[in-house]
C-alpha cells in the first residue's frame, strides 16, 4: 500500500520502518557515516510503500526556495530491479504536480542514476561531484515540463 504522509501524521512504527531502511541503504550499504535523520523530515511529505509490514520503497518531497526537492529516494534491496523505483518516482511526480503544480523539481542524484532521472524529464545542471564519497549530480525538471 502507498502512503503519503506529513511527519506528524506518521505513527512511531511507520517512522521506525522508514529510518531503519534509510539507515540500512544510505549509511550501512553505501558505507557513509553521516547523520541520516535530519530536520528536513519535519517539513517533508513522506511517500512510501509497505508490503507485509515492511517498507519496500521511500522518498521524501519538500519545498525549498523556488523548487520542490525530492530526496532519500530508495528501494530496499529485496525489491530492486522490479520496477518499483520507477513506480515510486512516478507517484512522487504525480503528487508534486497535484500539490505544487507547475513548479520546478530538484534532485541531487547519484551519478549512475542520471539516465533514470532523465527518463522522467530531469535535466543535468551540474558536473559530477562527490557527496559522502559517492559521485552525484544535480538535476532539475524545469517548471511546467513534467512528462
Secondary structure, DSSP 8 states (H G I E B T S, - for coil): -EEEEEGGGS-HHHHHHHHHHHIIIIIIITT--S--S-THHHH-EEEEEEETTEEEEEEEEEEETTEEEEEEEEE-GGGTTTTHHHHHHHHHHHHHHHHSTT-EEEEEEEGGGHHHHHTTT-EE-S--EEETTEEEEEEEE-TT---
